């Protein structure tokens, strides 16, 4: 075999894996010759300009938020906005401006929603650019990192472990190039690629390196449309959103017959003044619509994105904020998550009488043989420079599955010069004396690699069998300073942490122990894990630290935990984590992680700080807990509005309220308070069954409020007489409904803080001002006549509030969520 060469015009360039054109082709050998028509030096500047001019550019939008047009359309053109818009136009025609206030409120709310989403879009777009991977492309014989949107047809793109294939292409160089296409095909086994083989966008490199020529770019690439769609700023696949959609569907079906009955009742049966009848009909229909609930959910999520963006946390799929708040098990990869990416060689221990200087030369040559070293090999390269006397004839890149790398050299001492570097407990048989020494080092939290000489050729499937130990390389990993505090946070929040690592089990346990993880003393070697899912799940539930876990096992372990009803988050930064990240409920990647992990993760920590995770959890809990609170307010209003309409239809009386009355009530008891409550801190752990939890309060609360209001209305109809009787009756009914709704708000606002008490008090004070200021009385047509009936209204409201209080407490005991 010939020596592997790199592109070298003005000096060595990184990443090349080309070999001489006349090299021997061995189908098993990891190094392959270039494919025909492959241009090792890449396109020239003139060729790139020509392709840009002809539009042959990779113009697929980067992972980012939805467009401004989509944001405006999504907020404006909704089912309920259409209904309200029609009713608003009708009211502008037939009634005073006071009865059209609900339309202006909707315009303001929609505007707020658009502004907040645009702010979130700006945050996401900025973070997406920061976190965007930049593939290495050869042009004019040089290698440079460029944006994926700058790639043109025919570009030569280099690949290394963890790199994602960003466009479709044909392999030109291959150095043990193994590509995982599971994200496209579902097949988990990596595919060995040779020159001439095709690679598809969306796949990623798990071992080896090489280069390929871009044959399809932009929207013509295989995974471009799927990737673009999957990367959108979206609110789908969320229990919160799907729950609200379910509620709105039932509300719509309730509204249709109720509204028809109300229209008939007010326009035909009562034969009232046409304009007044229309106004009261609209007044009955508008409050049935919980339009602000959808808006408030969107605003809460958007503000969550902005808050997390300030902490350099990129939320690639919006429901991830909610999802992480529901997580009860978080699986952590040790390297890159609990420890920092870099390592240092702290000791070199020759074995079997090997000379230290000779061992250093071997290690230096092994480092030089891999153009894309991992963190462990990079530490060795930094410690032991390469020797010019050694020439690599063939190499075997590191793979997480086999847990070792290797190379063969033409120079040496006459013996077969094949060397392997990897996990001692994988390369050595059980019971080997060297393992005792390694165990002591692992118990100190140190990472140990074994340098061993093989008596076989590198392309022999049994190359790792019967190796001769030559030296131990002791590496020290750097613990993340924030890891211990973050683990304690999860422990206090009743979220179980599972450390799942491919490293030696004893070493992993030692690191976990230093960080104070409960159960670190009972570390499990994953090679002994049962394959059957139920049995694996039992072991996972009983233990916290696992070593020697293969990439496929990580995936299986996530599945086993999910099979027991756990909501699982997986963190990681390497290609060995991709399969598990993809299958987990929430995937979290470090910003410095491989491009493949960032591509499949829902959350990317651009600052590489593990301590950002509690902020994401807290933000999710704030959103879910607060939206659940305010949803009760909105849906209580929907329930009492529907029931009031039904009672009016059955009783054949005028609808008690004009739109202005319910606009005032909705603003003071729901709109303004809900906005503040939705954005308040909330550390309550997220609970499932959103619809059940909301409706168990909204139905009885709305029923009691409707009954109390209608009773007051009927009493007032018998009490008041004369031409202004309806206005007095409406005022009494409004007072009862306001006080009852305020008590629901008071319950939802618990636990009380100074600002929550002030909020409830301010809303009550605002209503009192409306009742006492003459021009506001005229504007809203609210004036309490006499003293007896208003106090009756207050008494009925007090009874209703007491019933609501006891009913809510009974529901909490009888139907706990």
N, C-alpha and C positions, 0 to 999 in steps of 0.2 A: 504494500500500500504506500502511496505517496503521502508526503506531509501535507496537512491541511493548510491552505493559503488564505489570506484575507485580502480584500481590496486594498491596494497600496499604490497610491500615486504620490501624494504629498506626505505620505506617512501611513502607518497602519490605521485602519478604520475598524470600529468595533462591529462585532456581530457577524461578519462574513463567515461563510462555511464552504466556500468554493474549493474544489480540488482540481488537479490537473485534468485537462480534457481527455488524456489517454489513460486515466486511472482505471484500474480493474473494477468491474461491477460485481459486487457480491450481494445477493438478495438479503442476506442475514445481517450484513455489516451495517453499522449505524451511519457510516459516512457514504454519501452517494454523489456521483458526478453531476454537473449541471445539466439541466434539461436543454434540448435543442431550442434555438432561437431565444434563449435567455440572455439578457444583456447584464453581465455582472456589475457594470458601472452605473446602470440605470439610465434614465433619459437625460438628454442634454437640456440646457435652459431653453433653447429654441424649440425643442420638441414639446416641452411643457407649455410654453406660450401658445404654440399651435393648437394643442388640445384644449386649453382654456378658452381660446377664441372659438373653437368649434363646439363648446358646451360639454365636452367629455370630462366633467368634473364630478367629484363625489359630493353632490349638493343635498344630501339628506340632512334635515335639521338635526342639530345636536340634541341630546337628552335634555329636555327642558319643559317649560310650562306650555299650556295651550295658548293659541294666538289671541291677540287683543279682540279680534272679531268674534272668536269663539266665546270669550269671556263676556262680552257685551250681549251676544245672542243668548248665552246660557242664563244670564240674569234677567233679561228683558222678556224674552219670548218663552214664558212658562204658562202652563195650563191655568193657574189661578190668576196670573197677571192679565190673561186674556179675559177671564170672567169679570174681574174687578174693573178692567178698562172699559168694557161694555157698560157695566153698571154706572161707572163714573160719568161717562158721556151722557147717559140717560139723566143722571141727577143734575148735571150742569144745565140741562135743558129745562127740567121741570121743577127744580127746587132751588132755594137760596144757596149761596156758596158755602154756608155753614154745613149743609148736608153733603157737600162734596169734599170735605176735608180728608176723607179716607183715601181719595185718589192722590192727593198731594203727599200724604204719608207714604204711600206705596212708591211714588216717584223718589222720595228721599231715601227710603230703605234700599231700593234697587240701586240708586246712585252710590250709596255706602258700600253695597256689595261689590259693585264694579270697581270702585276705588281700592278696596281692600284686596281684591284678587289681582288687580294690576300691580299693587305694591308687592304682593307675594310673587307675581310673575317676574318682576324686576329682581327680587332677591334670588329666586330660583335660577334665572338666566345668568346672573352674575356668578353664582356658585357653580353652575354647570360648566361655565368656561374655566373656572379655577380647577375643577375636578376632571375636566376632559382629558382623556388619554391622548398622548401625541405619539403616533407610530413613527418608527425610524425608517426613513425613505432614502434610497440612494439616488442622487442626481449629480451628474458631471463627475462621477467617480468618488463622490463624497457622501457620507451619511449624516443626515440631519433630522431632527425631530420637527414634524409639522402637524398642523391641525388636520383632523380627518376630513374636513371639508375642503382641504387644499389638494387632496390626492387626485391624480388624473389617471385616465386610462393608460395602461402600460407602465405605470410606476413600479419600481422594484422596492418591495416592502420587507424589512427584516423581521424575523420572529424569534422570540425566546420564551422560556418558561413563564407562564402567566399572561402572555400577550394574547389579546383577542384579535381574531381575524376580522378586519373592519370592512373589507370588500371581498368579492369573489375573485379567485385567481388561480394560477397554475404554478405549482411548486417549481422553483428553479434550482435551489440548493437545499440539501437536507443533511443534517448532522444528527442522526438519531431522532428525527422530528416526529413526535407523537402528538396528535391533535384529538381533543375531546369534542365530539359533535353531538353530545347528549342533549344540548339545548335545542338542537334542530331535529334530531332523529329519535331521541329517547334512548339510544344505546349508550350505556355507561362506559363500555370498554374503549380506551383510546385507540386511535387508528394510526398505524405507522405510515408516514407519507414519504414517497420517493419523488425524485425529479420527474415532472410530467403529470403527477397526480393533481387533482383539483382540490381546492380548499374553499369553504363557503363562509361567508360573513356570518358571525354569530357563534362560530366555534372558537376554541382557544387552545393554546399550547400547554401541555402538561409536562413535557420533557423534551430535551434537545433544542435544536435551533435550526435556522435556515432562512431562506428568503423566497418570495414568490412574486410573480408578475400580476398586476391587477388586470383582470379581463372583463370585469363588470363593475361599474361604479354607480353611485347615486341610487335612484329608485329601481334600477335594473338588478341590483344585487339581491341575492336570494332572501336574506333576512331583513332587508331595509325597511319594508313596509311593516313587518311585524315589530321590529325594534322601535320604529317611530311611534307606532300605536301603543306599545307597552311602556314607552317613556313619557307619555303625556301626563300633564298635571290633571289628576282625575280624582273623583270622589266615589268611584265604584268599588265593589268588593268590600264594603264596609258594613258591619252590623248596624251601626248608627244610621247610615244613609239608607240601607235597605229597610230598616225598621220604620224610618220616617216615610219612605215610599209606600210601605204597606199601610200605614196609618192614613196617608193621603188618599190611597185608593178607596178605603172604606168610607172616608169622609165624603169623597165624591159621590159614591153611591147613596149615602144618606142624604146628601144635599139635593139630589135631583127630585125625588118624590116630595120631600119636605118643601122645597122651593115652589114646586108646581101647586101644591096644596095651599101654600101661603098666598101665592098670586091670585088663585081663584077666590080664596077667602076675602082678600082685601079689595079686589076689583069687582067681583060679581056679587058675592053673598051679601056683603055689607053695603054695597052700592054707595061708597063714600065719594067725596070729591076726588076726581081722577088724579090730580097731581099729588095730593096728600096720600092717596092710596099707594101710588107708585113709590113715593118717598118711604113710606112705612114698610112696603114690601122689600125694597132694597135694603132698608135698615135691618130687616130680618135675615136677609141672605148674606150680606157682607161679613158679619162676625162669625159665620159658620166656617169661613176659610182661614186656616192657620198659616197664612202666607208668610208671616214673619219667621216661622220656625225654620223653613228651608233657608231663608236668607241668613238667619242668625247662625245656623250650622256652617254655612259656607264662610261667613265672616270669622267664626271661631277657628276653623281650620286654617284659613288664610293668615290670620294673625299668628297662629301657631307656627306656620312656616317662616314668617318674618322673625319671630322671636328666636327660633332655632337657627335660622340663617345667620343671625348676629353672633352665634356661638360656633360658626363654621361647620354647621351640621346640614348637609344636603339631603332633603327628603325627596327621593326620586319618585315615590308613589305616596300620595297624600295620606291614604288610610293607614300608612305605617305608623303615624303618630298615634292613632287610635289603637292599632294592633299591638304595639309595644306596651301600651298601658294595660292590656289584657293578659300579657305574658305572665306565666307562673313558673316557667323554667327557662333559664338562659344558659346556652351551651357556649363555652368559651374555648377558643383555640389558645394555647399557651403562647406560642411564638408570635410576636407582633401584636398580641392583645394584652396579655399580662406582662409580657416582657417586651422591651424595645427591639427593633429589628436588628441592630448591630450586636456583634459579639467580639470578644477579645480572647486570643490564645494566652492562657495563663501558665501552661506547663506542657512539656513534651517528654513522654516517658518511653524510651526505646525498650523493646522486648527482645528476648532471645539473643542477647549479645550484639544487637545491631548498633552501628556507630551513629552517634547523634548527627554529625555533619552529613553523612550519607542520607539519613532519613530526611533532613531538611531539604536536600536536593530533590528527593523524590516528591516531597510535598510541594515544593516550588514548581516542579514539572507538572504535577497534577493540576495545580492552580492555573498554569498557563494553558493547559489543554482544554479548558472550558471557557468559551468566550462570554458566557452569561452565568457567572457563578451565583450560587445562593448565599445567604448570609454566613453560613458556616465556612464555606470555601473562601469567601471574601476575607474572612478573618485570617485564614491560613495564607492567602495571597499577601495580605498586609504584613504578616509576620515573616514569611519565607519567600524572598524573590526568586524568580525562575533562573535556572542556569542555562547558558547557551549550549552546553554540551548535550543536553537532552532534546530529542526530537520526537514529537508525538506521531505515531503511525496510525492509530485509531483510538477512538474515545467512546465512552458510554456515559451519557449525561445522567445526572441524578434524577431518580423517579421516586415519588412518595410511596408508590406501591412496592418497589423492591427495596427501598431505603439504603441504597448505596450507588456510588458512581465509580467509574474506572477509566483506565487508559493503558495503552501499550506504547513502549518507547523503543527506538532503534538502538540507543546507547545503553550500556549497563555493564554487568560483570560476567556476561556470557550466558547467564541463565535466562529462562523465559522471563521477559521483563513486562509482565502484566500486573498492574497494581489496582487494588480496590480500596475505596475509602467510604466508610459508612457506619451503620449501627453495629456495635460489637455483638449484641445479643442476637443479631440476625446473621452475621457472618461467622460467628463461632458456635460450635455445638454446645448443647447444655452440659455443664460440668467442667468446661474448660477452666483451668486455673486462672487465666487472665480475667475471667468474669468476676471473680471475688474482689480483685483490685478495683474493677470498674464500679461494682456495687457501692463500695465505700465512697467513691467520688460522686456518684449519683445521689447518695444520701445527703451530700452537702449542697445539692442543687446545681451541681456542675454538669455540663454536657460533655460527653466523651465520644470521640470518633475513633474507630480502629483503622489503622493503615495496615493492610495485609497484602502479601504477595500470593498470586494465584499460579498454580501449575498448569493452567489451561489457557486456551486462546480466549480473547475477549468476547468473541461471537459464540462461544460455547454456552449452551443454556445452563450448564452446571459450573459456570466459571466461579461461583461463590462457594463451591463445595471443596472442603479440604484445604482451605487457605492457610497460609503461614503468618501468624501475627508478627508484626514488625515494630509497631509503635502505637502508643495511645496519645491522641491529641486532646488535651483538656481545654474546654472552652467555658468562659463565664458569660452568662446572659445578664443583660441589664434589666432589672425589674422596673416596670413603670412606677413612678412615684405616686401616681394616683390610683393604682390598682387596688390596694388594700382598702382604701376608703370606699371605693365603688362597690367592692364585694360586701363590705359591711352594710352599705345602703340597701343592696338587694336582700341581704339577710333580714334586715329590719322591716322590709316591705313584704316579707314572706314570699320572696321569689327565690327559688332554689337555683344555685349556680352549679353547673357541671363542667369541669375542665376536661376537654377531650383533645388529646394531643397525639401526634405521631411519634413523639420522643419517648425515650426510655421511661417506663412507668415510675421507677424510683425517683428519677430526676424530676419528673413532673410533680410527683407528690411532695418533694422537697420544696419546690418553688411555691406550690399551693400552700404548704405549711408556713413558709415565710410570710405569706400574705394573709395568714389567719383564716383560711377557708375551712369551715367545719368538715370533718371527715377526711382531711388530707392524709391522715395517718394510715388510712385503709385504701391504698391505691390499687386499682385493678389493671392487670395486663390484658388488653383487649384481645390478644390472641387466644385467650381462654374463654371468651364470651360465647354463650350459646347462640346458635344461628337462628333458632326459633324465636319469632318476634315477642310472644308473651313472656317467655323465659328471660329474654334480653331486657324487656321492660322492667321485670322484677329486680334484676341486678342494677339497672340504672336508677330505679327509685331508692334503692338501699345504699347506693354509693355516690360519691361526688367527683372522684378523680380517676381518669382513665388514660393509660399510656399505650404506645404502640398501636394506635388506632389507624387503620388504613382509610383512604378517602371513601371507599365504598361502605366501610363500617360506620363512618361518621353519618353518612346518609341513612343507613339502617337504624342507627341509634336515634336520630331525629324522628324517623317513622315509628319506632317503638314507643317513644314518649308520646307522640301524637295519638297512638292507638289507645292510650290510657286516658285520653281526654285532656292532655296538657296542651297549652298554647306555648309553642316553643320559639324562642329567638336564638339565632346562631350568629356568632361573631367570628370573623376571620380575616386574613389578608393574603393568604396564599392559594395557589391553584388547587391544593389538596382540600381546600374548604369549599370549593365552588358547588359541588353536588349537594352538600349539606345546606349551604346557604340558599340554594334554589328551592329545596324542599321544605325548609323551615317556614313557619308562619311569618316570621320577620327575619330578613337577612341584614346584618350590619357589617359593613366593610370599613377598614381603615383607609384613609385617603392615600396613604403610601403603599397600599396593597396592590396586588396585581390587577391589571386591567380587567381580567375575567371576573374577579370578585366584585369589583366596582360595578360591572355591567349587570350582574344578577341581583345585587343587594338593593333593598328598598331604602336603606339609610346609609349614607357615606359620611364618616367622621373625617372631614377634610383636615382638621387640625391633629389627627392621629391621637386624640386624647380619649382614652377609655372613660374618663370621668364625665364626658359629655352625655353618656347614656342616661344617668339619672335625670338630666334635664329633659330628655326626650320622653322618658316615662312620666315625669311630672306634667309635661305639656299635654300628653295624651290623657292623663287622668283629669286634668283641668277641663279639657274639651268634653270628654264623655260625661263626667260627673255634672258639669254645669249645663250641658245641653239636656241631660235627663231632667234636671231641675226645671229649666225654663219650658221644656216640652209639656210638663204638667200644667203650667200656666196657660199655654196656648190651647191645649186640648180640652182643658176645663171650660174655656170660653166656647170652643166648638160644641161641646156637649150641651152646655146650658142654652146656647143659641138654637140648636136643633130642637131641644125639648120645649123651649118657649114657643117656637114656631108651631110645633105639634099641638101644644095646649091652646094656642090662639085659634088654630084651625078647628079643633074639636069644640071649643067654646063659642065660636062664631062672634068674636069681639075684635076690635081694632088692635093691631099690633102696637104694643105700648111705647116703642122707641122709634125715634127718627135716627138716621145715620149719624148725625152729629153727637147724639148721646152715647152711642156705642163707640164712636171714635174717641171721645173723651175718656170713657171707661177703659178702653183697650190701651190707650196711650199711658194712662196713669197706673193701671194695675198689671199691665203686661209689657208693653213696648219699651218704655224707658227702664223699668226695673230689670227686664230680661237682658237688655244689652249690658248692663253693669254686672249682673249675676253671671252671665255667660263668660265674661272675661276675668272673673275673680279667681284667686288661687283656690285650688281644690286638690287635696292629697288623697282623697278617698280612692281605694282600689277599684278599678273598673269591674263591673259586674255584668254578666250576660243577661239575655232576655229583655232587651230594651223596651220593646212594645208592651210586654206584660207589666214591667215595672212602672211605666208611665200610665197606662190605662187603668191600673188598679187604684190609682188616685184620681185620675181625671174623670172617670165615669161616676163614682159616688159624689165627688166634689161638684161636678157639673149638675148632677141630678138635684142635689140639695139646693144649690144656688138657683136653679130654674124654678124649683117648687116654691122656695121662699119669695122670689121675685114675683111670681104669678099670684101667690096668695096676697101679697101686698097690693098688687094691681087690682085684684078683684075687690078687696076691702075698700080701696080708694074709690073704685067705681060706685060703690054703694054710699060712700061718705060724701063725695063731691057732686055738686049739681051746677048747672049753668053753662054758659057758652065756653068758659075757660076750664071746664072740668077735666078735659083730656090732658091739658098741660099740667094741671096739678096732679092727676093720676100718674102721668109719666114721671114727674119729679119724684114722687114717693117711691115708685118702683125703681127708679134710677138710684135713689139713696140706698135701698135695700141691696140691690145688686152690687153697688160699689163697696159697701161695707163687707158683704159676704166675700167678694173677690179679694178685698184687701186682707181678709183673714187667711185666705188661701196663699196669698203672697207672703204673709207673715210666717206661715208654716214653711214655705219653700225657702225663705231667706235664712232659716236656721242652719247651723248655730250662729247666734248673733255676735256681731262685732260692732264697734262704734259706727262704722260706715253703713252697715246693713240696717241698723236701727235708724240712722239718719235718712237712708234711702226710703224706707217705709214711711217714716214720719213726713218726709218732703212730699211724697205722693198724696198722703192724707191732707196735708196743708194746702196743696195745690187745688184739691177738690173743694176744700172749705172756702178758698178764695173765690172760686167760681160761684159758690152758693151765696156769697155775701156782697160781691161787687156787682152793682146794678147793670152795667153794660155787658158784663159776662153772663149775667142771668138772661138778658135779652138775646145775646148771641147764641147761647146754647139752649134757650127756651127751658130753663130750669129755675123754678121758684117754688119753694116750699110754702104752701098755704096753711095758715093756722098753726096750732101747736100739737093738737091731739094726733093727727094722722102722721106727721113726721116722727113723733115718738113711737107710734105703733110700728112704723117702718123700721126704726132702730131696734125695737124689741124683737121683731121678726128676724132681723139680721143677726141679732145676738143669739137667738135660738139656733139659727142656721149655722153660725160660726161654731157654736158648741157641738152641734151634730157633726160638723166637718172634722173638728178636732178629735172627737172620740172615734169617728169612723176611720180616719187616717191611722190612728193608733191601733185600732182593731185590725185593720188591714196589715199593718206591720207585723202583728203577732200571728195572724191567721195565714197570711200569704207572704212569707218572707221571700225576698228575691235571691 
